[in-house]
Amino acid sequence: MAYSETMAEIMRADLGVEPGLSEKKMFGGLCFLLHGNMVCGVTRDGAMYRPGKAQEGAALELGAQPLSFTGRPMGGMVELDAGTFEDDALRAKLTEFSLAHAASLPPKG
């Protein structure tokens, strides 16, 4: 398994029941999408969130790290390692930011 199913279950619970929410295996992990736009996901080493560029600074101030698959930060994306992922309040805020960002984007067909 390329990602933690336990972390995926926690993320599912954090997201709740949201119309238009789906799951897709990608980036070697599992991503959660809202109307086709990525919200968050679990990877082999932790979790990633897409709060968007407008909330990226706030997410970093809360304790997230810039997402960097290639050594170069991906704008509007942040990550949590497995230890930081255990912070319920941090996950809740990142989930809130990321759902709001995905909802602001046009649906993908």
N, CA, C and O atoms as a GROMACS GRO file, in nm:
protein
  436
    1MET      N    1   0.085  -0.119   0.000
    1MET     CA    2   0.000   0.000   0.000
    1MET      C    3   0.089   0.124   0.000
    1MET      O    4   0.182   0.134   0.080
    2ALA      N    5   0.061   0.217  -0.088
    2ALA     CA    6   0.144   0.336  -0.104
    2ALA      C    7   0.108   0.446  -0.003
    2ALA      O    8   0.183   0.542   0.012
    3TYR      N    9  -0.003   0.433   0.065
    3TYR     CA   10  -0.044   0.535   0.162
    3TYR      C   11  -0.111   0.465   0.280
    3TYR      O   12  -0.147   0.347   0.272
    4SER      N   13  -0.127   0.537   0.388
    4SER     CA   14  -0.188   0.482   0.508
    4SER      C   15  -0.340   0.485   0.495
    4SER      O   16  -0.400   0.591   0.481
    5GLU      N   17  -0.402   0.369   0.500
    5GLU     CA   18  -0.548   0.362   0.495
    5GLU      C   19  -0.608   0.424   0.622
    5GLU      O   20  -0.718   0.478   0.618
    6THR      N   21  -0.536   0.415   0.733
    6THR     CA   22  -0.583   0.477   0.857
    6THR      C   23  -0.593   0.629   0.839
    6THR      O   24  -0.692   0.690   0.879
    7MET      N   25  -0.488   0.689   0.779
    7MET     CA   26  -0.492   0.834   0.754
    7MET      C   27  -0.604   0.868   0.655
    7MET      O   28  -0.670   0.971   0.669
    8ALA      N   29  -0.625   0.782   0.556
    8ALA     CA   30  -0.733   0.806   0.459
    8ALA      C   31  -0.868   0.806   0.528
    8ALA      O   32  -0.955   0.887   0.496
    9GLU      N   33  -0.888   0.715   0.622
    9GLU     CA   34  -1.015   0.709   0.697
    9GLU      C   35  -1.035   0.835   0.781
    9GLU      O   36  -1.146   0.888   0.789
   10ILE      N   37  -0.927   0.882   0.844
   10ILE     CA   38  -0.936   1.006   0.923
   10ILE      C   39  -0.973   1.123   0.831
   10ILE      O   40  -1.057   1.205   0.866
   11MET      N   41  -0.910   1.128   0.714
   11MET     CA   42  -0.938   1.237   0.620
   11MET      C   43  -1.083   1.229   0.571
   11MET      O   44  -1.148   1.332   0.556
   12ARG      N   45  -1.132   1.108   0.546
   12ARG     CA   46  -1.273   1.092   0.506
   12ARG      C   47  -1.366   1.148   0.614
   12ARG      O   48  -1.463   1.217   0.584
   13ALA      N   49  -1.334   1.116   0.740
   13ALA     CA   50  -1.416   1.166   0.851
   13ALA      C   51  -1.407   1.318   0.860
   13ALA      O   52  -1.508   1.384   0.887
   14ASP      N   53  -1.288   1.374   0.839
   14ASP     CA   54  -1.271   1.520   0.843
   14ASP      C   55  -1.354   1.587   0.734
   14ASP      O   56  -1.413   1.693   0.758
   15LEU      N   57  -1.359   1.526   0.616
   15LEU     CA   58  -1.432   1.585   0.503
   15LEU      C   59  -1.583   1.574   0.520
   15LEU      O   60  -1.657   1.661   0.475
   16GLY      N   61  -1.628   1.468   0.584
   16GLY     CA   62  -1.771   1.448   0.602
   16GLY      C   63  -1.840   1.412   0.472
   16GLY      O   64  -1.776   1.370   0.375
   17VAL      N   65  -1.969   1.430   0.471
   17VAL     CA   66  -2.048   1.400   0.352
   17VAL      C   67  -2.070   1.531   0.277
   17VAL      O   68  -2.146   1.617   0.322
   18GLU      N   69  -2.005   1.545   0.167
   18GLU     CA   70  -2.011   1.668   0.088
   18GLU      C   71  -2.057   1.630  -0.053
   18GLU      O   72  -1.992   1.549  -0.118
   19PRO      N   73  -2.168   1.688  -0.101
   19PRO     CA   74  -2.210   1.657  -0.238
   19PRO      C   75  -2.098   1.692  -0.337
   19PRO      O   76  -2.038   1.800  -0.329
   20GLY      N   77  -2.070   1.600  -0.429
   20GLY     CA   78  -1.967   1.624  -0.528
   20GLY      C   79  -1.829   1.577  -0.488
   20GLY      O   80  -1.734   1.595  -0.563
   21LEU      N   81  -1.816   1.517  -0.368
   21LEU     CA   82  -1.688   1.469  -0.320
   21LEU      C   83  -1.658   1.331  -0.379
   21LEU      O   84  -1.746   1.245  -0.382
   22SER      N   85  -1.536   1.312  -0.425
   22SER     CA   86  -1.496   1.182  -0.480
   22SER      C   87  -1.351   1.154  -0.441
   22SER      O   88  -1.281   1.242  -0.390
   23GLU      N   89  -1.308   1.032  -0.467
   23GLU     CA   90  -1.172   0.989  -0.438
   23GLU      C   91  -1.106   0.941  -0.566
   23GLU      O   92  -1.173   0.886  -0.654
   24LYS      N   93  -0.976   0.962  -0.576
   24LYS     CA   94  -0.902   0.918  -0.693
   24LYS      C   95  -0.758   0.886  -0.653
   24LYS      O   96  -0.693   0.965  -0.584
   25LYS      N   97  -0.709   0.771  -0.695
   25LYS     CA   98  -0.570   0.737  -0.668
   25LYS      C   99  -0.483   0.816  -0.764
   25LYS      O  100  -0.499   0.808  -0.885
   26MET      N  101  -0.389   0.893  -0.708
   26MET     CA  102  -0.296   0.972  -0.787
   26MET      C  103  -0.176   1.012  -0.701
   26MET      O  104  -0.184   1.008  -0.578
   27PHE      N  105  -0.066   1.049  -0.764
   27PHE     CA  106   0.056   1.089  -0.695
   27PHE      C  107   0.107   0.978  -0.602
   27PHE      O  108   0.176   1.007  -0.504
   28GLY      N  109   0.075   0.854  -0.631
   28GLY     CA  110   0.116   0.744  -0.545
   28GLY      C  111   0.038   0.738  -0.415
   28GLY      O  112   0.077   0.666  -0.323
   29GLY      N  113  -0.070   0.812  -0.406
   29GLY     CA  114  -0.152   0.815  -0.286
   29GLY      C  115  -0.299   0.819  -0.323
   29GLY      O  116  -0.338   0.771  -0.429
   30LEU      N  117  -0.379   0.876  -0.237
   30LEU     CA  118  -0.523   0.889  -0.258
   30LEU      C  119  -0.561   1.034  -0.242
   30LEU      O  120  -0.532   1.096  -0.140
   31CYS      N  121  -0.627   1.090  -0.344
   31CYS     CA  122  -0.671   1.230  -0.339
   31CYS      C  123  -0.823   1.237  -0.326
   31CYS      O  124  -0.896   1.150  -0.374
   32PHE      N  125  -0.867   1.340  -0.260
   32PHE     CA  126  -1.009   1.368  -0.245
   32PHE      C  127  -1.038   1.492  -0.328
   32PHE      O  128  -0.967   1.592  -0.320
   33LEU      N  129  -1.144   1.484  -0.409
   33LEU     CA  130  -1.178   1.591  -0.502
   33LEU      C  131  -1.319   1.640  -0.476
   33LEU      O  132  -1.406   1.563  -0.434
   34LEU      N  133  -1.342   1.766  -0.502
   34LEU     CA  134  -1.475   1.825  -0.495
   34LEU      C  135  -1.508   1.873  -0.635
   34LEU      O  136  -1.445   1.966  -0.686
   35HIS      N  137  -1.607   1.811  -0.696
   35HIS     CA  138  -1.645   1.841  -0.834
   35HIS      C  139  -1.524   1.837  -0.927
   35HIS      O  140  -1.512   1.918  -1.019
   36GLY      N  141  -1.435   1.741  -0.902
   36GLY     CA  142  -1.318   1.721  -0.987
   36GLY      C  143  -1.196   1.803  -0.950
   36GLY      O  144  -1.090   1.784  -1.010
   37ASN      N  145  -1.207   1.893  -0.854
   37ASN     CA  146  -1.093   1.976  -0.810
   37ASN      C  147  -1.035   1.919  -0.681
   37ASN      O  148  -1.108   1.889  -0.586
   38MET      N  149  -0.902   1.904  -0.679
   38MET     CA  150  -0.837   1.845  -0.562
   38MET      C  151  -0.856   1.930  -0.437
   38MET      O  152  -0.839   2.052  -0.438
   39VAL      N  153  -0.892   1.862  -0.328
   39VAL     CA  154  -0.907   1.924  -0.198
   39VAL      C  155  -0.787   1.888  -0.110
   39VAL      O  156  -0.719   1.975  -0.056
   40CYS      N  157  -0.762   1.757  -0.098
   40CYS     CA  158  -0.656   1.708  -0.011
   40CYS      C  159  -0.626   1.563  -0.047
   40CYS      O  160  -0.690   1.506  -0.136
   41GLY      N  161  -0.530   1.505   0.021
   41GLY     CA  162  -0.498   1.366  -0.005
   41GLY      C  163  -0.397   1.311   0.093
   41GLY      O  164  -0.335   1.385   0.169
   42VAL      N  165  -0.383   1.180   0.089
   42VAL     CA  166  -0.284   1.112   0.172
   42VAL      C  167  -0.175   1.056   0.081
   42VAL      O  168  -0.203   1.006  -0.028
   43THR      N  169  -0.054   1.067   0.128
   43THR     CA  170   0.061   1.018   0.054
   43THR      C  171   0.132   0.912   0.138
   43THR      O  172   0.088   0.880   0.248
   44ARG      N  173   0.239   0.860   0.088
   44ARG     CA  174   0.316   0.758   0.161
   44ARG      C  175   0.366   0.814   0.293
   44ARG      O  176   0.371   0.742   0.393
   45ASP      N  177   0.404   0.941   0.296
   45ASP     CA  178   0.468   0.999   0.415
   45ASP      C  179   0.381   1.091   0.499
   45ASP      O  180   0.425   1.137   0.604
   46GLY      N  181   0.260   1.120   0.455
   46GLY     CA  182   0.176   1.213   0.530
   46GLY      C  183   0.053   1.253   0.452
   46GLY      O  184  -0.014   1.169   0.390
   47ALA      N  185   0.022   1.382   0.455
   47ALA     CA  186  -0.098   1.433   0.390
   47ALA      C  187  -0.069   1.563   0.318
   47ALA      O  188   0.024   1.636   0.353
   48MET      N  189  -0.149   1.590   0.217
   48MET     CA  190  -0.135   1.717   0.145
   48MET      C  191  -0.272   1.783   0.138
   48MET      O  192  -0.376   1.717   0.135
   49TYR      N  193  -0.269   1.915   0.137
   49TYR     CA  194  -0.390   1.997   0.131
   49TYR      C  195  -0.371   2.104   0.026
   49TYR      O  196  -0.259   2.148  -0.001
   50ARG      N  197  -0.482   2.147  -0.034
   50ARG     CA  198  -0.478   2.253  -0.134
   50ARG      C  199  -0.562   2.373  -0.087
   50ARG      O  200  -0.676   2.390  -0.130
   51PRO      N  201  -0.506   2.454   0.002
   51PRO     CA  202  -0.582   2.570   0.051
   51PRO      C  203  -0.587   2.684  -0.050
   51PRO      O  204  -0.662   2.780  -0.031
   52GLY      N  205  -0.509   2.675  -0.156
   52GLY     CA  206  -0.502   2.783  -0.255
   52GLY      C  207  -0.401   2.887  -0.212
   52GLY      O  208  -0.361   2.894  -0.096
   53LYS      N  209  -0.359   2.966  -0.308
   53LYS     CA  210  -0.255   3.066  -0.280
   53LYS      C  211  -0.300   3.170  -0.178
   53LYS      O  212  -0.218   3.220  -0.101
   54ALA      N  213  -0.429   3.205  -0.178
   54ALA     CA  214  -0.479   3.308  -0.087
   54ALA      C  215  -0.469   3.265   0.060
   54ALA      O  216  -0.449   3.350   0.147
   55GLN      N  217  -0.482   3.135   0.089
   55GLN     CA  218  -0.478   3.085   0.227
   55GLN      C  219  -0.350   3.008   0.258
   55GLN      O  220  -0.334   2.957   0.369
   56GLU      N  221  -0.259   3.000   0.162
   56GLU     CA  222  -0.136   2.925   0.183
   56GLU      C  223  -0.056   2.980   0.302
   56GLU      O  224  -0.008   2.903   0.385
   57GLY      N  225  -0.042   3.111   0.311
   57GLY     CA  226   0.032   3.172   0.422
   57GLY      C  227  -0.030   3.140   0.556
   57GLY      O  228   0.041   3.109   0.652
   58ALA      N  229  -0.161   3.146   0.564
   58ALA     CA  230  -0.231   3.114   0.690
   58ALA      C  231  -0.209   2.967   0.725
   58ALA      O  232  -0.191   2.934   0.842
   59ALA      N  233  -0.211   2.879   0.625
   59ALA     CA  234  -0.189   2.736   0.650
   59ALA      C  235  -0.047   2.712   0.702
   59ALA      O  236  -0.027   2.630   0.792
   60LEU      N  237   0.049   2.783   0.646
   60LEU     CA  238   0.188   2.769   0.690
   60LEU      C  239   0.205   2.820   0.833
   60LEU      O  240   0.279   2.761   0.912
   61GLU      N  241   0.138   2.929   0.866
   61GLU     CA  242   0.145   2.986   1.001
   61GLU      C  243   0.087   2.889   1.105
   61GLU      O  244   0.130   2.888   1.220
   62LEU      N  245  -0.011   2.809   1.063
   62LEU     CA  246  -0.073   2.713   1.154
   62LEU      C  247   0.016   2.591   1.180
   62LEU      O  248  -0.007   2.518   1.277
   63GLY      N  249   0.116   2.569   1.095
   63GLY     CA  250   0.206   2.457   1.118
   63GLY      C  251   0.226   2.364   1.000
   63GLY      O  252   0.304   2.269   1.010
   64ALA      N  253   0.159   2.389   0.888
   64ALA     CA  254   0.180   2.308   0.768
   64ALA      C  255   0.314   2.348   0.705
   64ALA      O  256   0.371   2.451   0.738
   65GLN      N  257   0.362   2.265   0.616
   65GLN     CA  258   0.485   2.292   0.542
   65GLN      C  259   0.452   2.308   0.394
   65GLN      O  260   0.351   2.253   0.349
   66PRO      N  261   0.533   2.380   0.318
   66PRO     CA  262   0.508   2.389   0.174
   66PRO      C  263   0.519   2.250   0.110
   66PRO      O  264   0.609   2.173   0.145
   67LEU      N  265   0.429   2.218   0.020
   67LEU     CA  266   0.434   2.090  -0.050
   67LEU      C  267   0.542   2.095  -0.157
   67LEU      O  268   0.548   2.188  -0.237
   68SER      N  269   0.628   1.995  -0.156
   68SER     CA  270   0.739   1.992  -0.250
   68SER      C  271   0.770   1.848  -0.288
   68SER      O  272   0.845   1.780  -0.219
   69PHE      N  273   0.712   1.802  -0.400
   69PHE     CA  274   0.742   1.666  -0.447
   69PHE      C  275   0.880   1.660  -0.511
   69PHE      O  276   0.948   1.557  -0.503
   70THR      N  277   0.922   1.768  -0.574
   70THR     CA  278   1.045   1.767  -0.654
   70THR      C  279   1.156   1.852  -0.592
   70THR      O  280   1.260   1.871  -0.655
   71GLY      N  281   1.135   1.903  -0.473
   71GLY     CA  282   1.233   1.992  -0.413
   71GLY      C  283   1.198   2.138  -0.437
   71GLY      O  284   1.262   2.228  -0.384
   72ARG      N  285   1.096   2.161  -0.517
   72ARG     CA  286   1.049   2.296  -0.548
   72ARG      C  287   0.906   2.310  -0.496
   72ARG      O  288   0.820   2.231  -0.533
   73PRO      N  289   0.878   2.410  -0.412
   73PRO     CA  290   0.743   2.425  -0.355
   73PRO      C  291   0.636   2.441  -0.463
   73PRO      O  292   0.656   2.508  -0.564
   74MET      N  293   0.521   2.378  -0.440
   74MET     CA  294   0.406   2.390  -0.529
   74MET      C  295   0.312   2.494  -0.469
   74MET      O  296   0.256   2.472  -0.362
   75GLY      N  297   0.296   2.606  -0.535
   75GLY     CA  298   0.212   2.715  -0.484
   75GLY      C  299   0.070   2.671  -0.455
   75GLY      O  300   0.008   2.598  -0.534
   76GLY      N  301   0.018   2.717  -0.343
   76GLY     CA  302  -0.120   2.688  -0.307
   76GLY      C  303  -0.140   2.551  -0.245
   76GLY      O  304  -0.254   2.512  -0.218
   77MET      N  305  -0.030   2.477  -0.223
   77MET     CA  306  -0.038   2.342  -0.167
   77MET      C  307   0.052   2.334  -0.043
   77MET      O  308   0.160   2.393  -0.039
   78VAL      N  309   0.006   2.260   0.057
   78VAL     CA  310   0.084   2.240   0.179
   78VAL      C  311   0.078   2.093   0.218
   78VAL      O  312  -0.005   2.016   0.168
   79GLU      N  313   0.167   2.055   0.309
   79GLU     CA  314   0.168   1.916   0.353
   79GLU      C  315   0.188   1.906   0.503
   79GLU      O  316   0.236   1.998   0.568
   80LEU      N  317   0.148   1.790   0.556
   80LEU     CA  318   0.169   1.756   0.696
   80LEU      C  319   0.240   1.623   0.700
   80LEU      O  320   0.208   1.532   0.623
   81ASP      N  321   0.339   1.609   0.790
   81ASP     CA  322   0.398   1.477   0.807
   81ASP      C  323   0.304   1.396   0.897
   81ASP      O  324   0.206   1.449   0.949
   82ALA      N  325   0.334   1.269   0.913
   82ALA     CA  326   0.244   1.181   0.988
   82ALA      C  327   0.222   1.230   1.132
   82ALA      O  328   0.112   1.216   1.184
   83GLY      N  329   0.324   1.286   1.195
   83GLY     CA  330   0.309   1.336   1.331
   83GLY      C  331   0.220   1.459   1.340
   83GLY      O  332   0.132   1.466   1.426
   84THR      N  333   0.242   1.554   1.252
   84THR     CA  334   0.162   1.676   1.251
   84THR      C  335   0.017   1.646   1.212
   84THR      O  336  -0.074   1.717   1.255
   85PHE      N  337  -0.004   1.541   1.132
   85PHE     CA  338  -0.138   1.502   1.089
   85PHE      C  339  -0.227   1.467   1.208
   85PHE      O  340  -0.349   1.474   1.198
   86GLU      N  341  -0.167   1.431   1.320
   86GLU     CA  342  -0.244   1.394   1.439
   86GLU      C  343  -0.310   1.513   1.508
   86GLU      O  344  -0.393   1.494   1.597
   87ASP      N  345  -0.275   1.635   1.469
   87ASP     CA  346  -0.333   1.756   1.527
   87ASP      C  347  -0.471   1.781   1.468
   87ASP      O  348  -0.484   1.830   1.356
   88ASP      N  349  -0.576   1.745   1.543
   88ASP     CA  350  -0.714   1.755   1.495
   88ASP      C  351  -0.752   1.897   1.453
   88ASP      O  352  -0.816   1.916   1.349
   89ALA      N  353  -0.713   1.996   1.533
   89ALA     CA  354  -0.749   2.135   1.503
   89ALA      C  355  -0.681   2.183   1.375
   89ALA      O  356  -0.742   2.254   1.294
   90LEU      N  357  -0.557   2.146   1.356
   90LEU     CA  358  -0.484   2.184   1.234
   90LEU      C  359  -0.548   2.121   1.112
   90LEU      O  360  -0.571   2.188   1.012
   91ARG      N  361  -0.578   1.991   1.120
   91ARG     CA  362  -0.644   1.923   1.008
   91ARG      C  363  -0.779   1.987   0.977
   91ARG      O  364  -0.813   2.005   0.860
   92ALA      N  365  -0.855   2.022   1.080
   92ALA     CA  366  -0.986   2.082   1.059
   92ALA      C  367  -0.974   2.214   0.984
   92ALA      O  368  -1.052   2.241   0.892
   93LYS      N  369  -0.878   2.296   1.021
   93LYS     CA  370  -0.861   2.426   0.956
   93LYS      C  371  -0.814   2.409   0.812
   93LYS      O  372  -0.863   2.476   0.722
   94LEU      N  373  -0.718   2.317   0.790
   94LEU     CA  374  -0.670   2.294   0.653
   94LEU      C  375  -0.781   2.236   0.565
   94LEU      O  376  -0.791   2.269   0.447
   95THR      N  377  -0.863   2.151   0.622
   95THR     CA  378  -0.977   2.095   0.548
   95THR      C  379  -1.075   2.206   0.512
   95THR      O  380  -1.125   2.211   0.400
   96GLU      N  381  -1.101   2.295   0.606
   96GLU     CA  382  -1.190   2.410   0.582
   96GLU      C  383  -1.136   2.497   0.468
   96GLU      O  384  -1.208   2.529   0.374
   97PHE      N  385  -1.009   2.535   0.476
   97PHE     CA  386  -0.946   2.616   0.371
   97PHE      C  387  -0.955   2.546   0.236
   97PHE      O  388  -0.989   2.608   0.135
   98SER      N  389  -0.923   2.417   0.235
   98SER     CA  390  -0.913   2.343   0.109
   98SER      C  391  -1.049   2.318   0.046
   98SER      O  392  -1.062   2.325  -0.076
   99LEU      N  393  -1.151   2.290   0.127
   99LEU     CA  394  -1.286   2.274   0.072
   99LEU      C  395  -1.336   2.406   0.013
   99LEU      O  396  -1.397   2.407  -0.094
  100ALA      N  397  -1.310   2.516   0.084
  100ALA     CA  398  -1.354   2.647   0.034
  100ALA      C  399  -1.284   2.680  -0.097
  100ALA      O  400  -1.346   2.734  -0.188
  101HIS      N  401  -1.154   2.649  -0.107
  101HIS     CA  402  -1.081   2.677  -0.231
  101HIS      C  403  -1.138   2.594  -0.346
  101HIS      O  404  -1.164   2.647  -0.454
  102ALA      N  405  -1.157   2.464  -0.324
  102ALA     CA  406  -1.209   2.377  -0.429
  102ALA      C  407  -1.349   2.421  -0.472
  102ALA      O  408  -1.383   2.416  -0.590
  103ALA      N  409  -1.430   2.464  -0.376
  103ALA     CA  410  -1.565   2.509  -0.407
  103ALA      C  411  -1.566   2.638  -0.490
  103ALA      O  412  -1.662   2.667  -0.560
  104SER      N  413  -1.458   2.715  -0.481
  104SER     CA  414  -1.449   2.841  -0.555
  104SER      C  415  -1.410   2.821  -0.702
  104SER      O  416  -1.418   2.914  -0.782
  105LEU      N  417  -1.368   2.700  -0.736
  105LEU     CA  418  -1.323   2.670  -0.872
  105LEU      C  419  -1.436   2.613  -0.957
  105LEU      O  420  -1.529   2.552  -0.903
  106PRO      N  421  -1.432   2.632  -1.089
  106PRO     CA  422  -1.536   2.572  -1.173
  106PRO      C  423  -1.525   2.420  -1.171
  106PRO      O  424  -1.414   2.366  -1.171
  107PRO      N  425  -1.639   2.351  -1.169
  107PRO     CA  426  -1.636   2.203  -1.171
  107PRO      C  427  -1.565   2.151  -1.294
  107PRO      O  428  -1.573   2.210  -1.402
  108LYS      N  429  -1.496   2.039  -1.276
  108LYS     CA  430  -1.430   1.973  -1.389
  108LYS      C  431  -1.520   1.858  -1.434
  108LYS      O  432  -1.578   1.786  -1.353
  109GLY      N  433  -1.531   1.842  -1.563
  109GLY     CA  434  -1.621   1.743  -1.619
  109GLY      C  435  -1.568   1.607  -1.616
  109GLY      O  436  -1.636   1.514  -1.661
   0.00000   0.00000   0.00000
